[in-house]
Every structure is written in C-alpha cells, then in structure tokens.
Amino acid sequence: MSEVVLRRAQLSDVPTLERWDQAEHVRAVSGDDGPWDWPNEIAVPWQEVWICEVGTRPIGVVIVLDASAEPSNYWGRESERPCPGTYAIDIWIGEIDALGCGYGTIMMKHAIARAFDAHDAHTLVIDPLADNRRAIDFYRQLGFVEVGPRRFGTDDCLVLELLRS
C-alpha cells in the first residue's frame, strides 16, 4: 500500500471535491442534501475538512465538525442544540477504485483521533442513510453504536455514536 496522508483541504481542492460530489457512487449514498459549498466548508471555523491522499493522489475526504457550533443546528432537535463536546463526522471515498482498500478505516481513525484528542470531544455522531448497510456495518466495526433512526430533510438516516472511553 502506498503512503496514506491526511492533510487539511485547501481552496485548490475545490474542483476535486466538486467532482466527487457528482460521482455516481457518492451520490448513491449522499441523500438529498444540496451540493456542498466547498470554499465555505473549508473556511468555517467550526469544522475541519481533511483530504486523504494515497501517494500524491487525492482519494477521499473526511470532515470533523463541532455539532454544537454548526449554525444550522443540523444535529440538534427542534430548538435544542447538541451539547458542547459533540462532534460529527462526514466521510466519503471520491475515487471509485479506492473503495474497499482500507482507506476509509484510516480516514475514520484519523477523524476519531482528531475529535477526541485535539478537540476533547466526548461524543461522536454519524448519519448514514438508513438503507446503507455497508456503511452502518463499517461504523459498527469501529465501535459506533446505534442511537436510532432520524429524518434529516428528506433523508431517512440511522444515527450512530461513539462515546469517549
């Protein structure tokens, strides 16, 4: 396996991120969320966008975000915000030939370490589509446990969490 590096995303990564957003395999598991505003996503202070590179080739993205600071209150319920120390993770492999190679595990371990170690998170949450059994099984292998179903916009998701040990 070539060297795997995770680095902070830069504005020069926007065309790659936008291409991944349109990839059929990414769209199939992304739900009905609108397109990402990558220049803004990279710049906001309450999240980190990380690019995974194999050798020098970008293959995926992982986002670590402070769910209590995220302004849309996506992770909250009604008017209640998530408590401080709750972080959310978004991840996808943008290059189809990089699926099933173990890179997602490396990316998730990086995201988990960032949230727990650099941000002192106590709870991590993730929201795969409810019918994405492959992703749900993957997160369970990493120690995430089911919180329950939740509807985000028009998407039926299954929220899973990982508590700091």
Secondary structure by P-SEA (a helix, b strand, c coil): ccbbbbbcccccaaaaaaaaaacaaaaaccccccccaaaaaaccccbbbbbbbccccccbbbbbbccccccccccccccccccccbbbbbbbbccccccccaaaaaaaaaaaaaaaccccccbbbbbccccaaaaaaaaaaacccccbbbbccccbbbbbbcccc
